[in-house]
C-alpha cells in the first residue's frame, strides 16, 4: 500500500459509493483464492498426483507470495500511482489465475500460484489506500464495511464455492470462474476509480529492508506450514526459526537507520493500531482454523462429499454477507468497541460449543449453527477493529498501517492452521496411545474371534472418536484465545475527530514529499500521535 497521499489525485468526495463497489469487487478475488482450494484439494491430487505434503504447497506457496510482496506496494504506488498499480495488479492476478486453471502438473500449479499471489498481494493494500483517499472520514466505517464484503466474506465463502464447483465441474474452474469477475472490475475501474498519479520524486528503494523482511516472513510461514512434518525440534525447523527472528530484527534495525524505510516503524508507536493488529491476528487464527479443520473433519471422518461440506459452511458465509457491512455502519454510529465485543463473545460461545459437541455423530444442522456463532467475531469485529486501528494513524502513515494489516492477515492465517494442527496432532498421538493400551483382547472379548472386516470397522470408529476429541481440544484452545481478545477489545475507542492541520505541516503533507527527518522515526520529536 502507499502512504495514503503519495499519489496525486482527488480527495474525499460525496460520490464515493460507485468507485467503492468496483474496489470491493476487485478486492474479493485474492482472498477468495486463498480459501477456495481447501475443499477441492483431493480432486486436484487425484488429477495431478503428488502426496499430501506435496499438494499442501498449493496453499503454502500462495500464502508466501501474498505475504512477501506486500511491502512493495508502498514504493510501487509512489512510483506509478495508486490507480495504475491497482489496475496492473488485477490484470496480473487474472493472468496468474488463468494459468493455474491450465496447469499440466503439480509443480506448474504451485509455480502459477506464486505468480498469482505476487500481484494479488498488492490488491487489498492499494485498495485501502484508495478508500481512505476518496471516502470522507465520517463515512469510513460504512465504506470499510462494504470493502469487508470482499476481504472477509471471500474466505468464508471459499469452501462453499469450491465444493459446489468441483461437485459438477472440474477443479480447474475454481481458478477460471474468477476471470469474468476480474475483467468486469478492471473495465469498470477505468471509468469509475479516480486517477491518482505517482509522485514525481520517488525515493530510493530500500532493498536491504525488503530482503530481510521477505526472508524473515517467508521462513515463519514455511515453518508454520511444514513444522509438523519436519518435526518442531528438528535442526531445520530450529535454524529457520532462529534465522527468521534474526532477519526481522535486522529489518527493524535497518528501517530505523535508512532515510526512506520500506515500512515506517512509527506505526508501532501507536497502541490503538498495535492493539488492532493483535486482534486481527487472533480473529484470523480462529477463522482459518475453523474453515480449514471443520471441512477436513466432515470429509475425512463423517464421509461428506465436497458439495455437502460446502453446504454446511454456507450459513457462515451468509452471516458474513449481512453482518460485515452492518458492523461498518455500527462503527460510524457507536464506534468499534460494542460490535467487536459482541462478536468476540459470540466466538467464545461458538468455539466452546464446537469443542464440546464435535463428534462422529455430529449433525449437519448443529455444525452449521456452531460454526456460524463461532464466526461472529470476524463478522462483527474484523472491519471495526481494522478501521479503528488505521484511523488512529496520521494520514501519511495509513498506507504503512494497511500493509502491516495485510502482512498480519497472511501470517496469522498460516499460523492459525499450524497452531490448530500441532494441537490436533499431539492430542491424536496421546489419545491413540491411550486407546491402544485399553483396547486389548481381554477388555474387548467380543472382538477376539472377529473377522478382518469387523476389526477394520472398529479401527475406523476408534479413529473417528480420536479425531473428534483432538479437534475439540484444539477448538477449546482457540476459544481461550478469543477470551484474551475480548479483553483487548475493551481497550478499543474511536479516535477523536481530526482537525485540519495548517497547510504545510508534516501530517498534512504527502509522505513522499516530506523531509527524511519528518518520515524517519528517529529524526522527529513529533514522530507519532
N, C-alpha and C positions, 0 to 999 in steps of 0.2 A: 504494500500500500504506500501511497505517498503521504507526505506530511500535510495533508489537508489543504493547503493553499499553495502548493508548489506549482500547480498548473494554472495558468491564467485562464479566466473564464468567468461566467456569470456567478453571482452569489445566490443566496436563498431567494426563492420565488414562490408565489402563491400557486403556480401551475406546476407542482411537483409530482402529482399523482401519476400522470401518464408515463413520464420517464421512470418513475419508481417501479411501475408494473413491468416495464421492459427489463429493468435491472433485476427484479425478482425472478423473472423468467430465466435470465441467463445464470443467475447465482444458484438456481435449483439444480443445475446439471452436475457440477463437480461433486457436491456432497452425495447426490444420488449414486454416482459411480462408485463411491466407496462402500456403500451398503448393499447395493443390488446384487453383488456377486456372492453373498453369503449363502443363499439358498441354492442357486444353480451350480455350486462347486462340484457336486457329484456328477452332474451331467457333463461338465467340462472335462472332468477327469476321465470319464468313460470314452469321450471323443478324442482327446489329445494325449491321454496316457499320463504317466507320472505317479509317484507315490503321494501320500498325504502331505508329507513335508514339502514336496516339490510344488504342489498346487497351492500351498499356503503362501507362496511367494507372489501369487496373483494379487493378494491383498497387501502383503508387506511392501512390495515394490511400489504400489500406488501410494501407500502411506509415506514412504520415503520421499518420493517425488513431491508430494503435496506439502511436506514439512520443510524440506531442504531449500526449495527455491522461493519460499515466501519472502525472505528478506530482500530479494532482488526487486521487489515491486516498488520500493521507495525510489531507488535510483532510476529504474526504467520509467517511472511516472514523471520524475523530474526531467528526464532526458527527452521523452517523446510525448508526454501529456497523458492525462488520465483517460480521455476518450479513446485515443489511438491504442493505448496499451490494452484497454478492455476489449476493444474490437479484435485486436490481433490475438489476444489470449483465447477468446471464444472460438475464433476460427481454428487456431492451433489445437484446442481441445476437441473440436469436432473432427478434425483430421485424424488425431490420435485415436479417438473412439471408433471411427470408421475402420481404421487399421486393426483394432482389437477384434472387431467383428469379422475380419477377413483372415485372422491368424491361422497359420497352417500347422503349427505345433506349439507345445507349451512354452518353449523358450521365446518364440516370436511373440506370443501373447504377453509374457512378462515384460519383454522389451517395449512393446507398444503401450503397456500400462504405464511405464515410466514416462514415455513420450507424451501420453495423455495428461499425466499429473503435472508436468512442468508448466504448461500454460494454465492448466486448471487451478493450480495453486494461487495464481495471480487474480483470478476472477472474483472470489469473495472479498479479498482485501481491497482491491481497487474499487469495488462496488461500494463498500462502506465509505471510502473517501468521497466518492461522488455524492452519496446520500447526504453526508454532512455538509457538502457544498451547496446543494440545491434545496434542502429542506430547512424551513425556519426552526429555530431551536425549540419553540413551544410545541411543535408538532413532531419532534424527533422520535418520541416513543411510539406514536402511531405508525410512523414510517418504518421504524425498525421492526415493529410487529409484523408488518406486511413483508418486509425483507426476510423475516424469520420463517415465513412460509416456505421459502426456498431452502435455507440452510438448516432448519430444524426438522421440518416436515419431511424433507427428502430422505434423510437416513432412516426415519421411522417407517416410511412407505416403501423403502427399498426392498426389504424381504418379501413384502406382499406382491409388489410388481414383478419381482424376479420369479416368484413361484407361479404367478399367473402366466407369465411369458413362456417359461420352459414347459408348462403343462401342455400347451398346444403348438408351440413353435420351437425352433432351435435356440439353444443358449446364445447364439450369436446375436439374436435380436435384443438381448439386454444391453448391448452396446449400440446397435444400429437404430433403435427406436428413438434415441435422443437426437438424431441428426436433423429431422424436420423442425423439432422444437428449437434447436440452436440456430438454424437458418432463419427462422422467424424472428428470434431475438436479435440477431445481427442486423437484419434488414430494418426492423422497427427502430433499432438504436440509431441507424443512420439519420432518421427523421426526428426522433423524439429526445434523444440524450443530448444535452448542450455540449458544444465543442469546448474542450479545455486543453489549451496548448501547454507544451512543456516550457521550462524556464530557459531563457537564452544563455544563461551561465550555469552549466551543470558542473557540480563539484567532482573531484576525482573519486573513482570507485574504490571503496575500502576492501580490497581483495583479500588481505590477510584476515580481516574481521570476518569476511564471508567464509573463507576456507575453514577457520577454526570453529565457527558456529555450525557450518554444514557437517563437518566431521563429527562434532560432539552430538548433535541431534541424530544423525544417522546411526551412530553407534548405540545410542539409547533405544531407538526404535528396533534395530536388529536384535539387540539383547532382549527386548521385551517380546519380540516375536519368536526367537529361537532359543531363549534361555532354558526353557523346559526340556527341549530336545537335546541341547548340548550339555545339560546339567549346570545348575546355577553355581556350583562350586568348582567347575572346570577352569583350567587356566585360560582358555579362550574367552570365556564369559567374564572372568575377573580382569583380564587385560583390556578387553573392550570397555568394561565399565569404568575402570580407572582412567584409561585414556580419554574417555568421554568427559569425565569430570575435569581432568586437566585441560582439555581442549576448550571447554566452556569457560573455565577460569581464565585461560589465556585470552579468550574472546573478550571477556569483561575488562581485562587489563588494557587490551588494545583499544577498545571503544572509549576508555577514559583518557586516552592519550592522543588519538588522532583528531584532526580538526573537523573532519566530515565523517562521523561514525555511521556505520551501517544501520544500527538501531540506537537511538538516543536513549541512554540508560536513565535519563531523568524521569522517565515514566515510572520507574520502580521506586521513586521517592514519594509517589502519591499513593497513600494507603488505600483509599477507596478503589483505585484501579487495581492494585495488587490483590485486594480482597475479592474483586470481581474475577480475576484470573484464577484464584484458588477455587472459587465456587464453580466456575466454568469447568475446571478440571474434574471436580467431583461429579458434576452433572454428566459430563461426557463418559466418565468411567462407568457410571450407572447405566447410561443409555446404551453404550456399546456392549457392556457386559450382558445386559438383558437381551438386546437384539441379536447377539451372536449365540449365546448359550441356550436360550429358550428354543430357537429353531433346531439347534443340534439335538436337544433332548426330545423334542416332538418327533423328529425324523428317526433318530437312532434307537430310542427306547420305546416310544409309542407307535412307531411304524407309520407316521403320517407321510403322505407324499408332499411334493413341493407346493401343490395347489392348496391343500388343506392347511399346511403350515402357514402359508401366506394369509389365509383367511382368519386364522387365529390372531394374527398380528394386525389385521385390518382395523379393528376398533381403536388401537393405539394411534394409527395414522390419522383416523378421522378426528380423534380428540385433538391432535396437534393442529389440524386444519382450523378447528374452531377456536381453540384456546390461545394459540400463539398470537394472532392479531388482536384478540381481546386483551391479552396481557400487555401488549404495546399501548393500547388505548388506556388501560388502567394506570400505566406508568405516567402518562401525561396528566391524569386526574389526581392520583393519590401517591405517586412515587413508587419506588421499587420494592419496599420492604414487605408490604402485605401480600401482593401477588406471589412474590418469591417464597415467603414463609408458608403460605397455604400450600403452594406446590411442593415445597420440600417436605413438609409434614405428611402430605399425601404420599410422597415417595417412600417415606419411612414405613407407613402403614402397608403400602402395596408390596414393598420388598419383604416385609415381615410375613405377609400373607403367602407370598411365593415360597419363602423359606420353609414355612410350616406346612404348606399344602402340596408342594410338588411331590408327585408320586407316579408310579406306573399306571395307576387308575385315575389320574387327574383328568377331569372332564374338560372338553374344549371350551365350554362357556366359562367355567371357573378360570382357566388360564387366560382367556381374553380379558376378563374383568380385572384380574390381579395385575396383569401387565399394564393395562390402561391406567390403573391407580398408581402403579409404580412410576409411570412416566409423567405424572403431574408436575414433578419438579422441573423437567425440561420444558413442558408445555407452558406453564405459568411463570417459571422463573428465569429461563435462559435469556430471553431478549431484554426484560427489565434489568437483569444483572449486567449484561453486556453493555447496554445503552448507558446505564448509570456510570459504569466504570470509565467509559470513553468520555462521558460528559464532564467528568471531573478534570480531564486533562485540558491544558491550554490548546487552542485551535491548531497551532503548529506542531503539536505532539500527537494529535489524534491519529495520524497516519501510522506512526510507530506503534501506538497502542493497538490499532487494528491488526497490524502484522503480528504482534505478540499474541493477540487473541487467537489468530489462525494457527500459530505455532502450538499454542496450548491445546487447541482442539485436536490437532493431528497427534500430538504426543499423548494426550490423555486417552484418545480412542485406542491407541496401541497399548498403552499401559492398562486400560480397563480390561481388554481381552486377556492380557498377560497375567494380571493380578488374579482375576477370577480363575484363569487356567491353572495357576500354581495352587490355589486353594483346592480346586476340584481334584487335581492330580494327587496331591498329598493326602487329602481326605479319602480318595478312592483307594490308594495304596494301603492305608491303615485299615479301612473297612474290609478290603479284600483279604488281608492277613487275618483279621478277626473272624471273618466268616469261614475261612478255610480251617481255622482251628476249631470252630464249632460244628461244622458240617462233616462229621465222621460217621462211619458205618454204625457206631454204637448209638449216636444221637439221632440218626435217621435210619432206623432198621427197615422201614418200608421201602427204601431205595436200594437195599443190599443186593437184591437179585433183579434190579430194574434193567431194562434194555438200554441201548445207546441213545435211542430217541428220547426216552423219558429223562435220562440224565442230562441230555442236551437242553431239554425244556427247563429242568431245574437250574442249570447253569445260567440260561438266559434270564430267567426270572430273578435269580440272585443278583446278576449283573445290573439288571434294571433297577432294583432296590438300592444297590450301592451307588449307582449314578444319581438317582434321585436324592439320596441323602447327602452326597458330596456337593451336588448343585445347591441344595438347600443351605448347607454350611457357607458356601460362597456368597449366596444372596443375603445371608444374615450379616456377613461382614460388610457388604455394600450398604445394608440398612444402617449399620453403625457409622459409616462414612456420611450418610445422609443426615444423621443426628448431629454430627460435628458441623456439617454445612449449615444446618438450621441455626446453630449458634452464631455462625459468621453472618448469616442473613440478618440477624438482629442489629448488626452494625451498619447496615445499609441506610443511607439517607440521600435524598435528592440534592444535587449541588445548587447553590444559590443562583438566581437568575444572573446571567453575565451582564456586566455593564460595558458599554462600548469604550474601549481604551482610546486615549488620544492617538491621533494619526501619527505613525512613525514609531510607536512604542514596540518593543520586541514581540509582545504577544499578538499584536495586530499585523505583524509583518509575515510574509511567507517564509517558511523555513529555509528555502533555498536562497533567499535573499538576505537572510540575517548574517550578521558577522559571526565568525567562528567563536568569538567569546560568548555570544548570546546562545548559540546552538550547543556549545560544549558544556557538559555538566560541571566541569571543574573550573570554568572560567567566568562564571557569572554568580554574583551574590544572590540574584533573584532567579535561581535556576528553575524553581518549581513553585507551584501554588500550594 
